[in-house]
Amino acid sequence: MRVSILGAGAIAFGVAAYLARNGHDPMLWSPSGKRTRALAEGEALVAKGAVEFSGKVRVAKDCAEAVNDSEVVIIAMPANGHRAAFDAAIPHLRPGQPVIISSHSSFGALYLSKGLAARGVRLPISVWGTTVLTGRQQGETAVNVNTVRQKIDVATLPKSEIDAGHALCTELFGDRFVKRDGLLAIALSNLNPQNHLGIALLNLTRMEKGETWGQGDNITPTVGRVIEALDEERLAIAKSFGLSVRTVREHFSLSFHVPIGTVSEMNQQMHAAGRGGFGPSTIDSRYIFEDVPFGLVPTSLLGRLSGHPALLHEAGTALLSAATGRDLAAENDLLPHLGLEKLTIGELETLCANGYW
């Protein structure tokens, strides 16, 4: 299939390599053009680690070319770039053209459906609870893929498209997708923000001083308990909506192939096996500037709407805002356009099932 990937970071490179290795025809689009310049000039994309690939991939000169020359569009960039990508793609998306958001954050699918509805365009949007793989870029044309996840939660907007969305994702990336009960379930399935809050907040000076530090190694029992407490808040909110979502322990076990234990025990096993990764070496990290506004803030909103306040999530947002000297909640550029805080629970559930169509 011809698949356009809007994004040009580690995840986008890894996805392109995975698709190309498996016989699909990916095209990358970089909003700035800088990250794909060498690939556009004919250099090969090289992936190592959990995905091995070396070869040329197509590069779009603009978003219009990327969308027009594809059967499927995948959004694969940090959440703080999603609105710009949606705005660039909306004028060109065709009725029925599938879109995949990897991974979904802050009700971005609703923002996309609202923009498409204004054009009278209806299409299926598949949303993932996390990325299909993890990795780090190694220069302008290379990526090291750390892991390909065994299981990924998926839902669709509208909800009625779940069977077709699941089949498409499986055709592209294999039998690893678990159907979840709609957009709300996915909104409460992205565990990165809560996990990264515990990791970043309790290792903040390591980040600030630019240290090289093992992330799995430094998810000590103290850090692990904070992550587990954050997880309990998220699970309570999901339960109030009648939703079943994966626990943080299940997430680490299925994503990183370790037996279920405490969060700290599983991360120590990953570290011992050389798969614990490294923590951020700067305060200017997605753990803070992406995950707080686009991860913690939406979960806190759902907590307030459901009558189950996420006090630790709220406190984390406030503490990291104080530490960075920025109003991180105000940096979310998706939620203000949706007005979800004004809805009843029933209205929110209907919107998350059908979108704005």
Secondary structure, DSSP 8 states (H G I E B T S, - for coil): -EEEEEB-SHHHHHHHHHHHHTT-EEEEE-SSSSTTHHHHTT--EEEEESS-EEE--EE-SSHHHHHHT-SEEEE-S-GGGHHHHHHHHTTT--TT--EEETT--TTHHHHHHHHHHHHT----EEEESS-SEEEEE-SSSEEEEEEE-S-EEEEEESGGGHHHHHHHHHHHH-S-EEE-SSHHHHHTT--HHHHHHHHHHTTHHHHHTT---BTTTT--HHHHHHHHHHHHHHHHHHHHTT-----HHHHHHHHHT-----HHHHHHHHHHTT-S-B--SSSS-HHHHTHIIIIIHHHHHHHHHHT---HHHHHHHHHHHHHHTS-GGGG-SSGGGT-GGGS-HHHHHHHHHHTT-
